[in-house]
Protein backbone atom coordinates (compact mmCIF):
# COMPACT_ATOMS: atom_id res chain seq x y z
CA UNK A 1 0.00 0.00 0.00
CA UNK A 2 2.82 2.43 0.82
CA UNK A 3 4.50 1.73 -2.52
CA UNK A 4 1.26 2.75 -4.23
CA UNK A 5 1.36 6.15 -2.48
CA UNK A 6 5.03 6.60 -3.31
CA UNK A 7 4.39 5.83 -6.98
CA UNK A 8 1.37 8.15 -6.99
CA UNK A 9 3.39 10.95 -5.39
CA UNK A 10 6.21 10.44 -7.89
CA UNK A 11 3.77 10.65 -10.78
CA UNK A 12 2.26 13.81 -9.34
CA UNK A 13 5.74 15.26 -8.87
CA UNK A 14 6.68 14.48 -12.46
CA UNK A 15 3.43 16.02 -13.73
CA UNK A 16 4.02 19.11 -11.62
CA UNK A 17 7.59 19.48 -12.88
CA UNK A 18 6.39 19.13 -16.48
CA UNK A 19 3.66 21.76 -15.93
CA UNK A 20 6.12 24.16 -14.29
CA UNK A 21 8.60 23.69 -17.14
CA UNK A 22 5.90 24.50 -19.71
CA UNK A 23 4.79 27.58 -17.77
CA UNK A 24 8.34 28.88 -17.56
CA UNK A 25 8.82 28.44 -21.31
CA UNK A 26 5.54 30.25 -22.05
CA UNK A 27 6.39 33.09 -19.71
CA UNK A 28 9.82 33.49 -21.36
CA UNK A 29 8.14 33.75 -24.77
CA UNK A 30 5.75 36.39 -23.43
CA UNK A 31 8.63 38.33 -21.90
CA UNK A 32 10.55 38.23 -25.20
CA UNK A 33 7.49 39.56 -27.08
CA UNK A 34 7.03 42.29 -24.46
CA UNK A 35 10.65 43.40 -24.80
CA UNK A 36 10.32 43.38 -28.59
CA UNK A 37 7.22 45.58 -28.43
CA UNK A 38 8.81 47.87 -25.85
CA UNK A 39 11.87 48.34 -28.07
CA UNK A 40 9.59 49.08 -31.02
CA UNK A 41 7.74 51.73 -29.00
CA UNK A 42 11.06 53.27 -27.94
CA UNK A 43 12.22 53.37 -31.56
CA UNK A 44 8.98 55.04 -32.65
CA UNK A 45 9.19 57.50 -29.76
CA UNK A 46 12.77 58.42 -30.64
CA UNK A 47 11.89 58.78 -34.32
CA UNK A 48 9.03 61.16 -33.53
CA UNK A 49 11.24 63.10 -31.12
CA UNK A 50 13.99 63.48 -33.73
CA UNK A 51 11.44 64.50 -36.36
CA UNK A 52 9.94 67.09 -34.04
CA UNK A 53 13.37 68.55 -33.23
CA UNK A 54 14.22 68.74 -36.95
CA UNK A 55 10.92 70.54 -37.59
CA UNK A 56 11.70 72.99 -34.79
CA UNK A 57 15.14 73.70 -36.29
CA UNK A 58 13.58 74.23 -39.72
CA UNK A 59 11.12 76.68 -38.19
CA UNK A 60 13.63 78.96 -36.46
CA UNK A 61 11.32 81.99 -36.46
CA UNK A 62 8.24 80.07 -35.34
CA UNK A 63 6.21 81.16 -38.34
CA UNK A 64 5.05 77.66 -39.21
CA UNK A 65 4.29 76.72 -35.60
CA UNK A 66 2.16 79.84 -35.23
CA UNK A 67 0.21 79.16 -38.43
CA UNK A 68 -3.17 77.49 -37.96
CA UNK A 69 -2.71 74.54 -40.30
CA UNK A 70 0.96 73.74 -39.78
CA UNK A 71 0.77 74.76 -36.13
CA UNK A 72 -1.74 71.97 -35.63
CA UNK A 73 0.74 69.50 -37.08
CA UNK A 74 3.49 70.82 -34.81
CA UNK A 75 1.32 70.47 -31.72
CA UNK A 76 0.06 67.03 -32.77
CA UNK A 77 3.60 65.74 -33.22
CA UNK A 78 4.64 67.28 -29.90
CA UNK A 79 1.67 65.66 -28.13
CA UNK A 80 2.45 62.32 -29.77
CA UNK A 81 6.06 62.50 -28.60
CA UNK A 82 4.93 63.27 -25.05
CA UNK A 83 2.39 60.43 -25.08
CA UNK A 84 4.99 57.96 -26.34
CA UNK A 85 7.41 59.09 -23.65
CA UNK A 86 4.73 58.43 -21.01
CA UNK A 87 4.03 54.98 -22.47
CA UNK A 88 7.68 53.99 -22.41
CA UNK A 89 8.62 55.32 -18.98
CA UNK A 90 10.11 52.69 -16.73
CA UNK A 91 9.53 52.93 -13.04
CA UNK A 92 12.23 51.31 -10.99
CA UNK A 93 12.76 51.20 -7.28
CA UNK A 94 16.10 52.52 -6.16
CA UNK A 95 18.02 51.26 -3.14
CA UNK A 96 15.93 53.37 -0.74
CA UNK A 97 12.68 51.76 -1.93
CA UNK A 98 11.35 54.90 -3.60
CA UNK A 99 10.19 54.79 -7.18
CA UNK A 100 12.34 56.44 -9.80
CA UNK A 101 11.31 57.04 -13.43
CA UNK A 102 13.79 56.48 -16.23
C-alpha positions, 0 to 999 in steps of 0.5 A, spaced: 500 500 500 505 504 501 509 503 494 502 505 491 502 512 495 510 513 493 508 511 486 502 516 486 506 521 489 512 520 484 507 521 478 504 527 481 511 530 482 513 528 475 506 532 472 508 538 476 515 538 474 512 538 467 507 543 468 512 548 471 517 547 465 511 549 460 509 555 464 516 557 464 517 556 457 511 560 455 512 566 460 519 566 457 516 567 450 511 572 453 517 576 456 521 576 449 514 579 445 514 584 451 521 586 450 520 586 442 514 591 443 517 595 448 523 596 443 519 598 437 515 603 441 522 606 444 524 606 436 517 610 434 518 615 440 525 616 438 523 617 431 518 622 432 522 626 437 527 626 432 522 628 427 519 634 431 526 637 433 528 637 426 521 641 424 523 645 430 530 647 427 527 648 420 522 653 423 527 657 427 522 663 427 516 660 429 512 662 423 510 655 421 508 653 428 504 659 429 500 658 423 493 654 424 494 649 419 501 647 420 501 649 427 496 643 428 501 639 425 506 641 430 502 640 436 500 634 434 507 631 433 509 634 440 503 631 443 504 624 440 512 624 442 509 626 449 504 620 449 509 615 447 514 618 452 509 616 457 508 609 455 515 607 455 517 610 462 520 605 466 519 605 473 524 602 478 525 602 485 532 605 487 536 602 493 531 606 498 525 603 496 522 609 492 520 609 485 524 612 480 522 614 473 527 612 467 
